[in-house]
Amino acid sequence: MTKDLAISVRGLGKRYLRNAGPKHNALRDMLQDKLTTLFTLGLRRKKKDYFWALSEASFDIHKGENVGIIGLNGAGKSTLLKVLSRIVTPTTGEAVINGRLGALLEVGTGFHQELTGRENTYLYGAILGMTRAEVERKFDDIIEFAEIRDFIDTPVKRYSSGMYVRLAFSVAAHLDPDILLLDEVLAVGDAAFQRKCMNFARSLEQKGSTILFVSHNMFSIKTMCQRVIYLQKGKVVFDGPTTEGLKLYEADSRLKETHWFYRDDGEPPITFTDAEIVSKEGVNAGVIDHGERMTFRLRYKTTRRVEKPDVRLSIDREDDLHTMTFSTHTDGAAIACLDGEGELIVTSPPIRLTSDFFTANVAVRERGTGKLLVSQIVGHFHVRDAVYSSTQYGVLHESADWKHEPASAVSTAPTLRVAGS
């Protein structure tokens, strides 16, 4: 490994046992489960079912690089960072780390709920490899960055999720690592703190630190990283410039489930099999003009009858800011049921979004605003306008009525005088 490399990965793989069985909190539970298995299966041995969460990954990361790790759900992103941070042992291959490594993979890992923020700062710092003297020296900077000085002696079990992540990120960042691993930590906390974290990450980069950043927020990836590693089903399918990698990701993510949707009972009863975003000219629209109407053609199929569905079409900006939602429930377009196969055609009002990049998602709730059945990515599009950009005009722009009354017109108005004054 050459001196200019921070990380060198060769043939890295991690295999897990699928359906490994229930976790046990007591010995009696484990014995009961084993006896049940023995009586139900007899002497037959069930073939073990393995899967590779990460497979044959190889790459080098140079010192000072900011590299984004991207991929759809289950691609192996978090597994890769856990292997690099030595939380899990790889099944195959090796990863060589050159420098002091800090990792923030699961917010608050290492925090004790009954301890105060102050006590957890020392505890978490020790877990990350900081000495007590080092934590003591950086303590004021840590709590200042986390913005929780008034609550530093409060047990963290009373913290909000935002306070939790601010303290955890602050401790990890003030480790002054040569290499920092971040896994979706910027998805928690308000927008102001997310910007603060990104600015801090840039300052680490300027000091020569290496950052590996896992996120579903492509705006953050584009802002922070010059290079991306794109994983599909545990394999590296692209390693190169961010712009090219994001184009591949956007094409592959079409019709995939949104990253925040989790099914709890097998396949959903309805799925969208195809989707088109159509411009006013009737062609597939990758770019629309500010003020233009859009048409979404959404083809679906069901495995059972879906009663009184509320179909929602939402539009999110590239930084995950939710901008608007069209809904059959609130738009007065009630549908009795969805059954078999069909197509939904949604025509928007004039889109007043400012110039930026957006993602359209479709979701279905059963019986009005009931259980969420599915949520999928419809596609991506740009809004184009030479004047109305998001940096100057916010999320959307509508023209207002303006009226000007010069001061001279006011000063020449007649003055009322009171008799006798």
N, C-alpha and C positions, 0 to 999 in steps of 0.2 A: 504493500500500500504506500503510495507516494505521499510526501508531506503536505501537498496541496489538497488532498482528499479529506473530507470530514466523515463521509460514510462510504463504504464499499460493500455491496451486496452481491453474492454469487449463489445462484441456484436455490434461493430461499423458499422454503415451503412449510406449511403448517397443516397437518391433518387432524381432523376431529372425528369422534364417533357420533354418528347421527342417532338420535333417540337413545341417549346414553342412560335413560332411566331417571327416576325422581331423586332429588337430593334429600338427604336424611339429616335430621337434627339430633337424633338419638340412636344408640346402638339397637334398641328394640325395634325401631322402625326399619332399620336395615335388615335385621334378621327376619322380620315379618315379611318384607318384600321378597327376600331370597327364598323363604319357604313357600310363599305363594307361587313364585315362578317355578319352583321344583315340582309342585303338585299339578300345576296347569300344563307344563311342558314335558313333564316326565324326564326321561333321559335324553330327549332330543336337544341338540345344540342349535341355537338360533344363530344364523350367519350374521356376523357383525357388519354393519353398514357404515362405511367411512365416507367422508367427503373432504375435499381439499379447499380450505378457506383461502389459502395462498399457495401458489404453485410456480416453481421455477422462475422466481423473480430475480433479475440481475440488473444492477445499475450502479453508477458512481455519482456521488454528489460532492461538489467541490466546496471548499471553505468559502463562506460568505454568500452562498446561493440561497435564494428563497424559492422553494419548490412546492407546488401544490399537488396534493394527491387527490384525484377525482375519480368518480365512478358511481354507478347506481347502487341502490341498497343491496347489500350482500356481495359487493365486489371484492371485499378483502382489505379495505382501506384501514379500518381500525385494527385488524389483525396484524397488518404490516407494522403499524406504529407500536403495538404491544410487543412484537418480536424485537424491534429495534431498541425499545426501552427496557428489554430484559424482563418484562412482566411474564411472558410465556416463552417457552423453549421451542425453537424451530424443530420440525421433523426432519427436514433436509436442508443442506446448504449452510451458509454462514453469513454473518453481518459483522463487519469490523467497524468500530466506532473510534474516531480519533478526536478526543477532546471531552470536556465536561458536558454531560448531557442533562437537560431538564425536560420534563414531560408533563403536560397537562392533558390527560386523556379522558378522565372521568372526573367531572367537577366535584371537589371536596373529598376525593379518595384520600383517606388518611386523617380526615377530620373526626373528632370524637364529639358526639352530639351534646354531651353534658358539660364539655369544657367551653371556656369562653373563647372569644376571638383571639385574645392575647395568647392564651395557652395553646390554642391550635396553631397559631403562627409559629411558635417555637417547635411544636410537634411536627407539623407539616414540613417545616424547614429542615428538621433533622432527617425526616424520611427522604427528602430530596437530596440530602448530602451536605447540607450547610452545618457549620459548627454553631454552637450557642453564641460564641463571640461574634460570628458573622451575622447571625440574626439580630443580635443586640445592636450592632453597628448600623444595620439597615432598617431597623424596626420602624422608625418614624417615617421613612420614605415608603415603606410597605403600606402602612395604614393610611398615609396621605394619598397614595395612588388609589387605594381601595375605597376611599371616601366613606369610611365607617368609624371615624375616630370617636364619635359619641356613643358607639355601641361596642367598642372593642372589649369591654369587660362584661358583655352580655353573652350567655350561653348560645352557641351557634344554632341550637335547635329552635331558637326563636327568630333566626334570620330568615329573610325572604330569599328566594332563589337568586335574585339579583345580587344581594349582599354576599351570599355564599360564593358565587362565581367571582365577584370582584376581589374578595380576599384570597381565594385559591389562585387566581391568575396572578395577583400581585406578588404573592410569595414565590410562585414558580418563576416569574419573570425576573425578580430581584436575586435569583440564584446567580445571575450573570453567566448564563450558560454559553459554552461554545456552540452547542447545538440545542435547539428548542423544538420540541414536538408538540403540536397543537391539534387536538381532535374536536372539531365542532364547538369549541368553547365560546366562540364569538356569537353563537346562535342564542346564548343566554345573556340577559342584561339589556339595558336600553340602548338606543342608537348612539347616544353621546358616549357611553362607556365603550361600545364597540369601536368607535372612531379613536378613542383614547388608546385602546389596546393595539389597534393597527398602527397608530403613530409610534407607540412604544416598540412594536415589532420592527418598524423601520429604523428606529434608533439603534436597536440591537444589530440590525443588518449593517448599519454604518460603522459599527464597532468591529465588524467582521464576523458576527455570529451567523450560523447556518440555521435556517428555519424550514421545517417540514410542516405543511399546513393542510389538514383535511377539512373540507367544507363542502356543503351543497350550495352555498351561496357563491355563484359564479362571479358576481361583482367583486366580492372580497378576493377571490382567487386572481382575477384579472388585475386588481389594484396592487396586490402584494407580491405576486409571483411572475417571474420572467419565464418560468419553465413549469410544465406539468407532467406528471406520470399518471396515465389513465389506465385503470384496472377494470377488467371484465372477468367475472367469475374466477377471481384469484390470480389472473394472469396479466402481465404488463402488455398492453396492446398498442400503447403509444408513449413515447418519451421524447419531448421536444418543446418547441415554442408554445406559449400559452394560447395564443390566438388560434393556432391550428388545432390544438387539443380540445379547446372549447367548442369548436365547430363540430368535431366528431361526437363530443358528449351531447350537444344539443340535438344532433340527428338521431343518436341512439336513444335519447330519453323520450322521444315522441311516443305517446300512448302508454308509457310506463307509469306505474303508480307514483304519486307524489311522495317525497321522502318523509313527510310527516304522517302519512296514512299507514296504519298498521291493522291488518286483519286479525281477528281473534278466533275465527271459525272456518277455516278452509277457503275455498274459492268463493268470490262474491257472486251474488245472484244475478248481477248485471255487469257487463264489461263493454267498453267502447272499442270497437274493432278497427275503426278508421276515423280520421278527422281531417278536415280541410279548412284553412282560413282563406277566404276568397275576397278579392278586392272588388271595387265597383265595376271593373272591366270583366269580372267573371273568371279571373285567373288566380292561381295560388299566390297568396300575398306574403312575401317575406318583408316587404316594406309598404307602409301606408302613409298617406299624408295627414297631417293634423287637420281635423275637421271632417275626415272621410268616414263613411259608414263601412262596417265590416260584416261579412256573413260567415258564420261558422256552420259547417255541415258535419254532424256528429252521428256516426253509424254505431248501432248497439246490438247486442244480443243478450237474451236472458236465459237462465236455467229454471226460472220459475216466474210466476206472475208477481210483479212489483206494484203494490197498491198505492194510489195517491202519491206518486213520487214528486219530490221537490228537486228539480234539476237545476244546478247552480253552475254558471259559467263565470269564473273569476279571472281577473287580470292582475298580475303582480309585476312590479318593476324588477330590474335585474338585481337590485340589492335586497330582494325579498319583501319590499314594501308593498302591502296590499293596496291596490288603487280603487277597484270597483268590483261589484258582483251583480250579474243578472240572474234572476231567479224566477222560475215558473210560479212559485208560491206568492212572491211579492209583486210580480209584474202582471198578475191577473191572467196568467196563461195556464190555468189548471188542466192537468192531464189525469184522467181517471185511472189509467194503469199503463204499464209497459210490459209487453208480453211477446215472446218470440224475438223477431228481428225487426228493425225499423231505422228510421233516420229522423233526427231532430235538426231543424234549420233555425238558427238564431241570427237575426239581423240587428245589429247594434244601432243606437243613435249615433250622431256624429261624434267621433272620438276626439275629445278635447285634451288628451294627454299631451304633455310636452315631449319634445324630441328625446327619445331614449330607447332602450331595449326592454322588451316585455315578454312574459310567459303567460299563456292562457291555460287554465286548468278546468276540468269538468268534474263535478261531484254529484252524487245522488243520495238523497235521504228519503226514507220510506215514511209514508203517512205524514205529509207536511214536513215538519222540522224534526222528525224522529231520528232513528238510527242511521248513521252514515254507512252506506253500503259500499261505495267505491269512490276513489278520487284519482284521476289520471291526468297526465300532461297532454294537452291538445297540441301545442306547438309554440313556436317563438316568432316574434315579429318586431320590427323597428317602426317607430313613429318618426316621420321626417318633417322637419320644418326649419327654415333658415333662421328664424327669429326666436321661437319659443323653445328654449332649451331648459332642461331640468335644473341646471346650475344657476339660472337666473330667474326662472318663473315657477319653480316648485314642481308639483306633480301634474297639475293641469292648468289650463288657462282659458278663461272666458272673458270676452271684452265687457267692460263696465260702461255705464253712461256717465260722461263727465260734463261738468258745467263750471265755467270760470266767471267769477265776479271780481273785477279789479278793485283795488283799494280806493282808487279815485272815484269810482261810482258810489261807493259807500260814503265817502267824506262829503260829497256834494248833495247828499240827501237833505231835505228840509229839517230844521231843528224845531221841536216844540218848545214854546216858552210858556211858563205858568204866570198868569196875571198877578201883579204885585211883587214879582221877584226882581 
